[in-house]
Amino acid sequence: KIIEHAGDLNTQSFDFVVIGGGAAGNVIANRLTENADVSVLLLEAGGFDEDDLLVNVPGFFFNTMGSRLDWNYTAQIGQNNRTGPLTRGFVLGGSTAINGMVYTRGTSEDWDRYADLTGDSGWSWDSVQPYIRKNERFTPPADNHNTSGQFDPAVHGFNGINSVTLFGFLHHLDELIIETSQIPETEFPFNLDQNSGHQLGIGWSQSTIFNGTRSSSAASYLAPPFRQRPNLHILLHAYVTRILPATTNQSHSFSGVEFTQDAGETLQVVTATKEVILSAGTIASPQILLNSGIGDSESLSELGISPLLHLPSVGQNLTEQALLAYIWVVNSTDPRDFAGPNATALTAEYLEQWKETRTGPLVNGGLTTNCFLRLPDNASIFESFEDPSAGPNTARIEVVFSSSDIGMFTVPTPDNFIGASPNLLTPASRGFLTLNTSNLLDHPLINLNLLSSEFDMFAMREGVRSVRRLMEAPPFQGFILQSTINATTDEELDEYIRENVVAGLHPVGTASMSPKGADWGVVDPDLKLKGAEGIRVVDASVLPLVPAAHTQAPVYIVAERAADLIKAAWYL
Ligand SMILES: Cc1cc2nc3c(=O)[nH]c(=O)nc-3n(C[C@H](O)[C@H](O)[C@H](O)COP(=O)(O)OP(=O)(O)OC[C@H]3O[C@@H](n4cnc5c(N)ncnc54)[C@H](O)[C@@H]3O)c2cc1C
């Protein structure tokens, strides 16, 4: 059950303590408590309100950024000395309760590369198929339209826990995008299902939405029948500060979890008799490890933290996608087609419709169509750079379309507009995260270091040019009135990009998997912390490279497999 005060727990000892109730943590909590003999305590720093409209109404997701549901981290962008927000969910459900709901698994090449890199064939595309099915339950869209020709049922699961669906409200912009994909010989061909392992081209987007309502990991994996299990305890407002060694002389065996419910005034400790599962996400998981003395010993000592385990890769290899908002002024007076100046007034009307029937413009998530692109494979940049994408069927750029995204953009003009923005999916640049102070409650220092590689700058420039070609396609004639980026030369584009690039909000890699015995990485392919007993990391931080995808589905897949690995290790 869900409780708010540690005093309401009737024991301080559990088989497993899971830190963080986000995408991964809630999968683990659910799967381990399938066995009634296993006790699990899930500690979540944020709160939970099942009826929160900000969470439940898919069309409100842009408003979650910077809200009470956001950790509100600030990160170094890595260009022109700029800083920017790095939104992460601060609520049960984690970032799945505030994200854009886009469901993309990455390509078969992405997963096969994970298998190669870690030396564990269990991470290959073929091997993770059962975990995709355990997670996914494909459901009809909110408007119950006929979906034939919009996805391939053969590559989907219909019996998993988390609902995935197609758009429930059709935008004119999407009609134009799909029309473009039907043009013979087009550079942007139609792809029936971008989650088949082959993602290139234009397709209908899939989203984690059920019956017009967001399906977060809390709504799905912690739905009432699961959260009512007597062996599952969920403690809210529990901010975990450190993981503690089992005894003072056995410093590489960990079992204690320290947390506070009163902003650090008092610290409490619970014990995991089997394992601590760290699922606090790409930012907080390495932060908790560092706070605990697990990281680069020298820099920990400099901060006054006693090093317990020397793992220099903790917080390194931070890999984040780079997004450049690209707004287009459009010739349309239909308020459903764009994020226009009347958005606020319309929102009230749309919300009434949503409340009454779970239909209307607010039932859609962040994307209703996707476009995944390669860049020219014969470009001279490849003479000096290895391709950072996973292979020839994996995109380098995604065009992020936005139509009725009320609240996302500060309206640049009084005109009506849409977004078609390049997102660099497979960056070569790497950032890092370190502690700022030894204060356990301070935010860490996050440097995303976006576009620091010359390859990434090249890819983003070409991404802008690809978007321009797309918007010049015949179906958009008469609809698109004006581009809001005037830069054309490489130099002009670079300057515009440096000034405007933002975080793609899919960071991974700060507690990376690597082969057993490797001299880099933080966890083994079974997600156990290297050189330690009693800790496993299960969340986006373990992905050694970012997939060419929005990251929630990959994290669900990792967590579903992790649950099986844990069960196998303990014969559960
Ligand atoms: C605004 C936004 C939009 C996004 N859009 C999409 C999208 O459309 N599609 C997609 O696939 N992905 C999207 N993502 C990314 C996706 O949501 C994440 O990759 C995924 O949720 C990561 O899962 P996780 O388990 O690693 O972390 P999270 O889901 O972030 O969960 C971490 C949990 O740990 C908790 N926690 C952190 N620190 C502590 C602590 N010290 N003590 C206790 N608890 C703690 C957090 O509160 C949170 O609940 C988006 C993310 C954001 C922020």
The ligand as a MOL file (V3000), in Angstrom:
LIG
                    3D

  0  0  0     0  0            999 V3000
M  V30 BEGIN CTAB
M  V30 COUNTS 53 58 0 0 0
M  V30 BEGIN ATOM
M  V30 1 C 9.6200 16.3050 -19.7870 0
M  V30 2 C 10.0480 14.9490 -20.2830 0
M  V30 3 C 9.5630 14.4710 -21.4860 0
M  V30 4 C 9.9320 13.2030 -21.9160 0
M  V30 5 N 9.3080 12.6890 -23.0060 0
M  V30 6 C 9.4590 11.3810 -23.3000 0
M  V30 7 C 8.6510 10.7740 -24.2830 0
M  V30 8 O 7.7500 11.3820 -24.8590 0
M  V30 9 N 8.8760 9.4660 -24.5590 0
M  V30 10 C 9.8530 8.7400 -23.9250 0
M  V30 11 O 10.0520 7.5720 -24.2630 0
M  V30 12 N 10.6200 9.2930 -22.9780 0
M  V30 13 C 10.4180 10.5810 -22.6190 0
M  V30 14 N 11.1340 11.1260 -21.6070 0
M  V30 15 C 12.1640 10.2970 -20.9510 0
M  V30 16 C 11.6160 9.1750 -20.0790 0
M  V30 17 O 10.5050 9.5990 -19.3360 0
M  V30 18 C 12.7440 8.6790 -19.1850 0
M  V30 19 O 13.7870 8.1720 -20.0000 0
M  V30 20 C 12.3450 7.5710 -18.2230 0
M  V30 21 O 11.2450 7.9320 -17.4310 0
M  V30 22 C 13.5420 7.2640 -17.3190 0
M  V30 23 O 13.2030 6.2830 -16.4020 0
M  V30 24 P 14.0140 6.1150 -15.0570 0
M  V30 25 O 13.3890 5.0000 -14.3270 0
M  V30 26 O 15.4530 6.0470 -15.3830 0
M  V30 27 O 13.8370 7.4990 -14.2790 0
M  V30 28 P 12.5250 8.2680 -13.8460 0
M  V30 29 O 11.3420 7.7870 -14.5990 0
M  V30 30 O 12.8440 9.7170 -13.9340 0
M  V30 31 O 12.3280 7.8440 -12.3260 0
M  V30 32 C 13.2090 8.1880 -11.2930 0
M  V30 33 C 12.4310 8.2680 -10.0030 0
M  V30 34 O 13.3280 8.3550 -8.9030 0
M  V30 35 C 12.8720 9.3260 -8.0050 0
M  V30 36 N 14.0290 9.8250 -7.2560 0
M  V30 37 C 15.0560 10.5510 -7.7300 0
M  V30 38 N 15.9240 10.8290 -6.7350 0
M  V30 39 C 15.4350 10.2500 -5.6270 0
M  V30 40 C 15.8900 10.1910 -4.2850 0
M  V30 41 N 17.0170 10.7820 -3.9020 0
M  V30 42 N 15.1350 9.5230 -3.3830 0
M  V30 43 C 13.9800 8.9090 -3.7530 0
M  V30 44 N 13.4950 8.9500 -5.0160 0
M  V30 45 C 14.2290 9.6100 -5.9380 0
M  V30 46 C 12.2400 10.3810 -8.8960 0
M  V30 47 O 11.3770 11.2470 -8.1890 0
M  V30 48 C 11.5350 9.5060 -9.9130 0
M  V30 49 O 10.2580 9.1260 -9.4780 0
M  V30 50 C 10.8410 12.4120 -21.1610 0
M  V30 51 C 11.3400 12.9020 -19.9590 0
M  V30 52 C 10.9530 14.1460 -19.5110 0
M  V30 53 C 11.4870 14.6300 -18.1940 0
M  V30 END ATOM
M  V30 BEGIN BOND
M  V30 1 1 1 2
M  V30 2 1 2 3
M  V30 3 2 2 52
M  V30 4 2 3 4
M  V30 5 1 4 5
M  V30 6 1 4 50
M  V30 7 2 5 6
M  V30 8 1 6 7
M  V30 9 1 6 13
M  V30 10 2 7 8
M  V30 11 1 7 9
M  V30 12 1 9 10
M  V30 13 2 10 11
M  V30 14 1 10 12
M  V30 15 2 12 13
M  V30 16 1 13 14
M  V30 17 1 14 15
M  V30 18 1 14 50
M  V30 19 1 15 16
M  V30 20 1 16 17
M  V30 21 1 16 18
M  V30 22 1 18 19
M  V30 23 1 18 20
M  V30 24 1 20 21
M  V30 25 1 20 22
M  V30 26 1 22 23
M  V30 27 1 23 24
M  V30 28 2 24 25
M  V30 29 1 24 26
M  V30 30 1 24 27
M  V30 31 1 27 28
M  V30 32 2 28 29
M  V30 33 1 28 30
M  V30 34 1 28 31
M  V30 35 1 31 32
M  V30 36 1 32 33
M  V30 37 1 33 34
M  V30 38 1 33 48
M  V30 39 1 34 35
M  V30 40 1 35 36
M  V30 41 1 35 46
M  V30 42 1 36 37
M  V30 43 1 36 45
M  V30 44 2 37 38
M  V30 45 1 38 39
M  V30 46 1 39 40
M  V30 47 2 39 45
M  V30 48 1 40 41
M  V30 49 2 40 42
M  V30 50 1 42 43
M  V30 51 2 43 44
M  V30 52 1 44 45
M  V30 53 1 46 47
M  V30 54 1 46 48
M  V30 55 1 48 49
M  V30 56 2 50 51
M  V30 57 1 51 52
M  V30 58 1 52 53
M  V30 END BOND
M  V30 END CTAB
M  END
